[in-house]
Amino acid sequence: MDIISIVAALPLLLNVATVPVTEAKETVNTNTKTEISIEESKPKSEQELKNEKIINKWKEKQEKMWKTLPKEKFTINASAYTAAADECGKSDGITSSGLKVKKDRTLACPPSFPFGAKIKIEGVGTLICEDRGGAIKGNHFDIYVETKKEAFAFGRKNLSAEVVE
């Protein structure tokens, strides 16, 4: 009788063992409320691990720059760019930081922003400072997009931004 119970429970035990790993994350709100969210941990790809390694090297080299990042929201003059040779002088998509450009991730920042800084931009999302450019100075930021059509459609906008994490 005990063997039958064990055999019957085995599929249930195997199912529990294959549930994705979740991580509880506590977020402290400025209104003194505590929020807890559950996020699934996804294994990182080989490319993501390589990118992290590159950014971590830059964090060491640019350590002083992290201390001077804006603490409050600030206004940026945003435009969009592609990895085309006529815009970048080359067409391999490799940024100044050494990472390959990626839509919804890559941001060209002024030299005062360290590579790896995460910038949340109103209406755009959170992007990572991975690139530089000759015209990227002051409050000008360039958002990577895949096509010139997207870049021209984006135009130039003054948007609210903030450094996150």
Rosetta blueprint (number, residue, H / E / L):
1 M L
2 D H
3 I H
4 I H
5 S H
6 I H
7 V H
8 A H
9 A H
10 L H
11 P H
12 L H
13 L H
14 L H
15 N H
16 V H
17 A H
18 T L
19 V L
20 P L
21 V L
22 T E
23 E E
24 A E
25 K E
26 E E
27 T E
28 V E
29 N L
30 T L
31 N L
32 T L
33 K L
34 T E
35 E E
36 I E
37 S E
38 I E
39 E E
40 E E
41 S L
42 K L
43 P L
44 K L
45 S L
46 E H
47 Q H
48 E H
49 L H
50 K H
51 N H
52 E H
53 K H
54 I H
55 I H
56 N H
57 K H
58 W H
59 K H
60 E H
61 K H
62 Q L
63 E H
64 K H
65 M H
66 W H
67 K H
68 T L
69 L L
70 P L
71 K L
72 E L
73 K L
74 F E
75 T E
76 I E
77 N E
78 A E
79 S E
80 A E
81 Y E
82 T L
83 A L
84 A L
85 A H
86 D H
87 E H
88 C H
89 G L
90 K L
91 S L
92 D L
93 G L
94 I E
95 T L
96 S L
97 S L
98 G L
99 L L
100 K E
101 V L
102 K L
103 K L
104 D L
105 R L
106 T E
107 L E
108 A E
109 C L
110 P L
111 P L
112 S L
113 F L
114 P L
115 F L
116 G L
117 A L
118 K E
119 I E
120 K E
121 I E
122 E L
123 G L
124 V L
125 G E
126 T E
127 L E
128 I E
129 C E
130 E E
131 D E
132 R L
133 G L
134 G L
135 A L
136 I L
137 K L
138 G L
139 N L
140 H E
141 F E
142 D E
143 I E
144 Y E
145 V L
146 E L
147 T L
148 K H
149 K H
150 E H
151 A H
152 F H
153 A H
154 F H
155 G L
156 R L
157 K E
158 N E
159 L E
160 S E
161 A E
162 E E
163 V E
164 V E
165 E L
